[in-house]
Amino acid sequence: MNNFSNDLFKRGVNYPDLYKKVYGCFPSNWLVGHVIKVRTGHAANKKIRADAASGGVITQTLIYLLENNLVDAVVIAKQGIPSPELASPVIATTREEILSGAGSVYVPVAMLEILDDLDPNKKYAITCLPEESAILRAMQQNGISSALQIKYVLGPYTGTALNPEAIRCYLQSKKIREDDPITSLKWRAGDWPGYLEVKTKSGKIIRTPKVYYNFLIPFFITQNSLTSMDFANEFADLSVGDAWSPIFETLGGGHSVVVTRNKEMESIIEDMCNRGLLELKVEDVLKATDMHGHMLDFKKRGGWIRNNWRRAFGKSSPDYGYRPKKIPVSRYFVEIIISLIFMVGRLKLSRWLVTKIPESIIGPIFNFLRLNWKKLSRPTKRKGLSNFEIKVNPK
């Protein structure tokens, strides 16, 4: 990143200001941002749908943009570079290269670092996490030439990312020795919602269902996951997330919530549907929002509370230029519990202890506790969320 983007990453993008510059107005729904249309569905191609993240919509759209000469190349995050447990941004110029990078990545990737390597005579599409999409838009608004080469921004809904150390902890819980290095890692292999798959030099293959390896989150969640207030990738042209609802979970196969944020991207998605590349149906915004109520609350209200507490204790924390207009008192008590869990999880002793418990035990236990915590906290976390409003911070 250059100095401009580094500064924004630390102090935060002013969302109200950026909304006025990019869209000319504030969003009607501050939970999900500016919306042209919301759909649910998936890529029509079965292999793309199976191999890519969240129904394959982003992967299929990138291929469409490239093959219809709307861009010269695309920038994607690829797992395995420079090592199996890490990921890096790469430039893809063919369908095959896009497909080779398909799939979820749950470790931090500095996507904007690649901007300086772009050909100044070409136009690109890029996949970004929410905070990077906002920073990129701010860079474009400030006329930074490398950022202006990005014609389309596509991004996933993003809840939590893990520090790479999580993989070593996971392997220790599976009794994999350090002298048996990883040769391959996939965060969501197999049928949706997928499983973590790790292959080692000795030929061992370890697989764990996604709902079980989530036990790593309290111990290795990134600081940015806790401070970001953007879940729905509000400044991407196209935002896509898992459709977490009983209906779609029963159907299986991977379904996405798909949000278009400007007329040009809406036209592209319509054309892809007409060509049979995507199988989507229009959804009500509030219905789609309800699928992610837990994480929207975690970001919009929980994120603000955590940032405010950090500043109160003299720690640096990003300021996004707004705050929730109203937060129930009970929500603060819920946040105390959440924050204590993460504080204890970060302790060296906690991380050491979790390596001593077999994943086959801690995974199911954590999933049981997680599901019951969601049920218990749901009334508090959903209270007032349907009519969520914000207050712009004074400058």
N, C-alpha and C positions, 0 to 999 in steps of 0.2 A: 504494500500500500504506500501511497505518497503521504506527505505530511498532512495534507488536507483530510484525507480519508482516515488516517490514524487518529487525528484530533477528534473527528466526529465519532469514531468508534468508542473513544474514551468518554467523551462528554455527552454523547447522545445526539441524535437528529431531532430537531424541533418539528414534530409531526404536524401540528396545526399550520405552521408556516409552509411546510413542504406540500401539504394538501392544497393550499391556496395556489401555490406556484405550478403544481403538476396538474391538478384537476379543476382549479378555479373556484373551488368551494370545499366546505367540510363534507365528510361522508354523512349520509343519513343514518348509517349504522356504524357506530364506533367500535363495535366488536370485530367486524370483518372488513371494514373499510369501504371504499367506493366500489359499487357493484353495477355492472351492466346486466348480467344475467348469471344465475346459479343453476348448475345442472348436476346430475349424478350419473355415473356410468363408468365406461372403461374403453380401452382400445379394442377394436374388432379383431385384430390379429392375435390369435391365441398365444403364440410364442412371446410376442412383445408384452402382452398382458401378464403372462406367467413370469417372465424374466425381469421385468422392470418393477419399479416401485409404485405402489398405490394404483393399480389398474392400468399402468402403462401409458397414461394420457400425456405426460410430459415427454416421454421418449418418442411417442408417435408424432407429437407436435413438432419436436425438434427435427425429426426426419422429414416431415412435410415442409418445414421452412427451408431446409437445405435443398431438397429435391425440386422445389418449385422456385429456386433461385431468389428467394426473399432474403437470404443471407449467404455469405461466402463460406462461413464456418460457424461452429457452435462451441461454446466453452462449457464443459461438464466436469463434475467431480468424479474422480475415478479411484476406487478402492485399490490398495495394493501398491501405491507409489508414494514414497520411495521404498516402503517395506509393507508386508502384508497387513499389518495392523493400522497403518496410516493411509491417508488419502490426499490427493493433490488435484488442482485444476489442470485439465488438459484441453488442447484444441482438437476438435474432431472435424474432419472434412468429408467423411463418407458415412453412409448408413451403417456399415459394419463397425466403424469406430464408435459411433453413437451407441450401438447395441452392446459393444464390449464394456461400456461404462454404465450400463443400465443397472438399477438397483439402489436400495437405500444405503446411505452412509451415515453413521451415527457418531463419528468423531469430527472434531472441528476441521474445517477446510477453509483456508484463506483465499477465497475465489478471486477477490479483486487484485491480488498480487500479480495476476497474469496480465493485467491491463497494459502494462508497459511492454509486453512481448507481442502485442497485437500488430498486425500489418496495417499501417495507416491508410492503405488504399482499399481496405476490405471492411465489410459490415458483418456483425456477429450477433448471434443470440447467446444468452448466458443463463445458467441456472444459479440461483442465489438463495441463501437463507434470508429471512426477513430483514435483519439488521443490515445486511449487505445490500439488499435491494434498495432500502431507504438511503443508504450512503451513496450508492451509485446514482440515484436520482438527484441527490444534492450535488454531486460532482457534475452531472449533466447540466443542472441549472446554473452552475458556476462556470460553464463553458470549458471544462477540462477535456482536452481533445481525445485522450484515450477512452474516456467514458462515453463520449459522443459517438464512438464507433459501435457501441452496443445499440442495436436496433430493437431487440426484443429481450425482455426479462421474464423468465419463467421460474417459478419457485414453489417449493413444497410448504404446506403447513408445517410448522416446526415447534415441537414442544420441548423436548430435552435432548441434549447431546452429551456424550460421555468423553471424559479424558481417556486418552489411549491406554493409560495404566490399567484401565478396567479389564482389558483383554488378558494381561498377565495374571490378574486376580482370578479371572474366570478359569484360566488354564490350571492355576494352582489348586482351585477347588475341584478340578477334574483329574488332579494328580499327574499333570503333564510336566515333565522336567524341563528346565531351561536349556539343557543340552539337546533338546528335541525341538528345534525352531519351527515356527509357523511357515508354511509354504503358500497357504491360500486362506482367505477369510471372506465369508459372505454373511452380511447381517440378516438378510431375510431370504434365504434359499427356500426352494420348494413352494408348495401351495400356500396361498394367502391364509393367515397373516405371516406365515413363514417361520423359519427357525434359524438360529445362529449356527453356521457351519464352519468349522475350523479343521484344516488339514495340516499335518505336521510332516517333517522330513522323514520320519520313520514309517510313514504310511498310515498313521492313525487318523481317523475321521471322527470328530466330535460334533454332535448335533444337540441343540437345546431349543425347545419351542420358545417363541418370542415372549410369550406371557411369563415364562419362567426366568429367562435371563434378565428381565427387568429388575431383578433384585440388585443389579449393579448400580442402578440409578441413585439411591440415597448415598452411596459411597463415592461415586465418581462423576456426578453431575457437574457440568462446566459452570463457571461463575456467570457466563453470559446467558445461560439458560435460565438463571434465577433473576437476572436484571432486565432482560428483554421484556417489553410489553406488547410485542407484536407476534401473534401466533399465526395469523392468516396470510402472512406475506403481503401486506397491504399495498406495497408499491411495485409489485410484479404486474406485468401485463396479464399474466395467467397464473392463478394460484390453485394448487391442487393438494388435496389431503385425503387420507383414508376416510371412507364413509362408515363411521362407527355407529351403526344402528342395528337393532336385532334383526331387521328384515335383511339387510345386506350381509350381516355376519352369518345368517342361516343359509343364504344363497352361496356364499363362499366365492372363490375365484378371484377376488380383488375388485372392489368398487371404489370409485373416487367421488369426492365433492369437487366440482370444477367451477371456478369463478373467473369470469372475464371482467376486465376493469376499464376497457376502452373500446371504441367502435371498431377499430382495425382488428384487434384480437377477436372480438365477437364475430366479425365477418370471416376470419380464418377458421374458427371453430365451427361455424355454420357450414362452411364449404367442406370441411373434413367430415362432418356428419352426413352431408349430402353425397359425398363420395364413398361412404361406407367405411371410412377409416376409424371413426369413433362411434360408439353406441351410447348415446346420452339422452336423458330426458330432463326437461326443465323442472326445477324444484322451487318451492317457496323459500325465500331467504331465511325466514325465521325457523322453518323446519330444518333446513341445512345447518343453521347455527346451533340448534338444540343438540345436534350430534356431537358437538365439541364443547358443550357447556362447561365441563370440568376443566379443560385446558384453557379455554377463554378466560375463565375466572382466575386460573393460576397465573396467567400472564397479565391481564388487564388490572385486576385488583390486587392479586398477590404480588405481582411484579412491582407495582407502585409502593405497596406497604414495605416490601423488602428494601427497595431503593431508599425510601424515606428513613427507615431505621438505620441503614448504613450511614447516611449523611448525618443523622443525629449522633452517631458514635464517631464522627470525624473521618469516616472512610469515603473514598471517592466512589461515585456511582453515577451512571448516566441520567440525564434529565431529558425527557422526551417532549417537554413543553406543555404537558397537560396532566391532569389527575382525574380520577373518578370523582364525579360530583357527590356521590353518597356511597359510603361503605357501611353495612350493618356492623354494629359493635361485635356481634357474634363472629363475624368474619375475621376480626383481628385475633380472637382467641384461636380460631382454626389455624391462622398463620403462625401463631406462636408454636403450636405443635409441629407444623410442617418445618419451620425453620430450625427447631431443636433437633428434629430427625436428621436434617442435612448437616447441622453443626457436629452432632455426634458421629455421623457417618464419615466425616472428613478426618476424624482422628486416626492417627497411625495405628493405635491399638484396635480400633474398629475394623480397619481395612485388613489388619493382620488376622483378626479373629474370623473374618468372613472367608478367608482362604482355607481355614481349617475345617469348615463345614462343607460337606459334599454338596455340589449344586443340585443333585437329585433330591436333597432334603430341603435346602434353603429356598430353592426355586418355587416348589409348590407352597411352602409356608408363606413366602413373601406374596405370592399371588393371592392366597387366601386372605391375608391381612389387607392387601391392596383393595380387593373387591369389597371387603367389609367396611374399610375406611371410606371408600367412595359412597357406599350406601349411607353410612352414618353421617358423613359431612355434606351429602348432596343437598339437603334442604337449606343449609346455611350458604353453601357455595352458589346455589341457584337463586337465592333470595335477591330480588331486585335486578337480576341479570337481564331479564327480558326487556326492561326499559332503561338499560344502561346509558348514562349520560356523563359528559365530561365537563371540566372547567379548564379553560386555557390559563396556563401559568402567567403571572405578570412578568414582564421583561425588566 
